């Protein structure tokens, strides 16, 4: 098999771009291939391309590099296309969260569920659809890997509107979950370890964890209890940020309520209605969600770009790059596929019978064997009632959102907003929807205006 061509659309993504460079340079299965970087921001594109050149040169790597602001320039011959972009992400998420809070909806992340998830789909999905048209035209056999939130909505949309393309979606939230379970329970991450999680992306639950037949759930619950006590002793969880605040207490409470541990608590707490501050008895002991912080995200972004600049200028030796980074989920999956390594990952894809009491086309995050044939989910069994019902509501919201944005149908969009598990008033939701569209009209388009 020849060496692969990997195209990254959104190379300026700081969560992904730098690790993709690291993996492509260091992987024996990928380093003889081609990495093509695409970003519409020429300044950021050039910075990442310069960084890639330095890393390639430092490692004396045979990796070939391409870069363009026009994806059509580099898509021909691609074996894999990774979608990893966002427009003015932090600022727009801040708008979504601040406006939603006025109408009683609190979001700690604001990019996958609630009004924030719908608005981000409105911003990103039209671009994904345009990219998919180009992929279908120029490299129809390529695997398309969506890395853009809301992961499930975009994954559903690609499957529905481009059924001939080979696609799946990923999220890094459970990437190291097996290692975390093994470490917490003092066991090895090997074939004796079984970890079954399932649900919709960011709303996933640990249905089973055992090692050589021994149930590990009691140990994981005990760890959560200890961490929740430490958390409570600190009294002030502001230090943890909006996605980290009170996560151990919330994880433990959701376990006690639903009977299963959530695996991505920093997001799952935003999917449920319990932490919206709507209680009237005053007996809730966990504060309502902290809102996503734009200044915090922008500070991090600026610091990371400064680090890239320091590498490119020579202020920081490029040798440090090799020790600062490691595999990225997307390129790790590509390596496993191309190298036929027989590895498994948590992937967002069609259920196909893994969860026996949900439809085959339910788009779920499941542990999958992965090869060039695509992801094949491990069998899990039934989704517990209660959790299943919430999953179905989330999936309906995602399905409606993808269809509404594709069709540019305002009535269907309204239905998506009202189906979403965080909305609680028809009148407030209509006003919220109007205000968000008005504030982001330059991004989402005039056709959404009433």
Secondary structure, DSSP 4 states (H G I P E B T S, - for coil): -PPPEEEEETTT-TTTHHHHHHHHHH-TTTTTSEEEEE-S-HHHHHHHHHHHHHHHHHTT---EEEEESSGGGT-TT-SEEEE---SSHHHHHHHHHHHHHHTT---SS-SSSHHHHHHHHHHHHHHHHHHHHHHHHH-TTSEEEE--SSHHHHHHHHHHH-TTSEEEE--STTTTHHHHHHHHTT--SSTTEEEEEEEETTEEEEEEEEETTEE-HHHHHHHHHHHHHHHHHH---GGG-TTTTTHHHHHHHHHHHHSSEES-HHHHHHHSSTTSS--SSS---SPPPPPP-HHHHHHHHHHHHHHHHHHHHTSS-THHHHHH----HHHHHHHHHHTT---EEEEEEE-TTSBTTS-TT-EEEEEEEEETTEEEEPP-BPPPTTHHHHHHHHHHHHHHHHHHHHHT-HHHHHHHHHHSTT---HHHHHHHHHHHHHHTHHHH-GGG--
